[in-house]
């Protein structure tokens, strides 16, 4: 069992930056792939970024590629999402998630493959 708690959300102007953190408690964090998803009002939850258990592989949605960076510190049981050059369309609730036994890049982008989810943190980007 893994518990996930996101932090770092807030209000920022367009062009600004935020760093989200997701702290995990429970056993086996370093065995899990970690992902970030987001849900804007009235829309479905979408994949943002993911990272393999070792940190050796990362994946990004096209909409954030080059602006967002996912990383993890297994010693601290924490995954991060550095968000730069933020746009109003990045406004959403951001969720982190953990999943195991991923095979191939498509698995990391599939919401249903993640077993554990945080409660989400709001990110609002003003124009």
C-alpha angles and dihedrals in degrees: 000000000000127000118203128199122185125205140166101069123134147120119310136165121249110278092030132114139238133180118213121202130199116196118199128204128186130052132321104016091153090058094060133086109227129213140184121216131175137205124200120200111286094005137100122261111268135199116254109169142334140193132202123244092263096041090240096117128046132182132195140189112246090242093064102030110127093016105059128052126194121203139160140209109205092188089061096037089233137128123198138203114200108198119194133174090024119200131201088250088064088070108121146106107280120214130190121210139186129214139168139220099023119179116193136351096282091062092061092057096050112098094202092061093066116092103191131043137187125227094254136243125237120240117188122184116193123206 
